[in-house]
Amino acid sequence: MRGRLPAWTATLTWKAGLFIVVMCCSLAAVLGALVHVEVTRQTVAAARDRALERLHDVSREYEAGEALPPRAGIDPVGLPPELRALAMSGQRATMVADHRGRPTMWAAAPADGKVLAAAVDYAQSARTINGLDNAIIGSSVLAIGGTLLVGAFAVTRVTRRLHQTATVARRITQGDLDARVDDPRTKDPSRHQDEVATVAGALDTMAGTLQAKLLSEQRFTADVAHELRTPLTGLQAASELLPEGRATQLVRERVRTMRKLTEDLLEISRLDSGREVVETDLHQLARLAGRVVRASGTPTELVVVRDAHVETDRRRLERVLGNLVANAHKHGRAPVVLTVDGPVVTVRDHGDGFPDYLMAHGPQRFRTGGVGSGKGHGLGLTIAVGQAEVIGARLEFREAQGGGALAVLTLPEPSAAPVPGL
């Protein structure tokens, strides 16, 4: 298997830094090579001219029969064999070679069937070229380091703003619609905006528009529910005056359904507003679950594996468990079992189980359980999820082993030791 790269290699900072280093190294290598080649060519050409000029002077002295100066002679010791061969072929040539441990520029020419050669010290030229190479390498390293620091600073500023925008986007996803990036570049119209500022401004605009629409929908839901309560109260009072009969029972049943739906809508609007006040206290979970089972008026089996004390809002927790039990009886099949195992409470039925979309994405308001089934979970599970979030619990919907639906409510651990007698 191919090894995966570390997570930090996927960051924009690392990629930008690598790109800067590669580009700087490439540019330094190209410029360094060009400077090295040009300076070396000029240095070698100057040394070659000096060697040929010295060879010319030595040739005149040789033709005049005068004594040859030092570092010149016929077939001198140390003359490179390649240069000797070129001179014997009738050419005047030069070559750099080590002579007695020092770099030397040799110049040679044919003379009476032999080779007349002169040597010029090349050590200073060699030191010049080596010094230039070291200077090129040192300056390249400094330039790469400086460019990398400046580039990293510039890229970090951009990535920091991107991280801030991503953090705000995640907060909005989690329901914090008041979160904004508030990039100062988007506030001043005289300043030119870069791409990050454009994205931040678009995110803030989207969040503001979404918040306005959601608040409008919440106000609409709350207003509709409030307006419905008065006529429904009148309908219920009027239905009590009707003579007993099948039609009267149907009317009263529909009125009760409408009133329950109205109360559910009001509760949904309060949950959506995010301004619910939690009143916590320490409660014995098994006793609270037993009260929920008795209040439901259904044949629900209560199993206590391990009792626990939980610090929670009793009314909201009873609302959650009551909705889960009512949903299990309405859309599942008996037996329905409510189990307490420490801070975890489960409600299981033996019906067809929860729909796949509900287990994957949670309950959706008024959505039916299947195509053409005509059955849905209404607002009960939606309210249960909302109330669970308010008290800091986690509500999950699963498929039970052996078939059926399983709702798992995990409550937070109490922050203090249980109080005796509760």
Helices and strands as residue ranges (DSSP letters): G 7-10, H 12-63, E 72-74, H 81-88, E 93-99, E 102-111, E 114-121, H 123-173, G 184-186, H 195-240, H 246-273, E 281-284, H 285-296, E 300-306, E 309-312, H 314-331, E 336-341, E 344-348, H 356-361, H 380-390, E 394-399, E 405-410
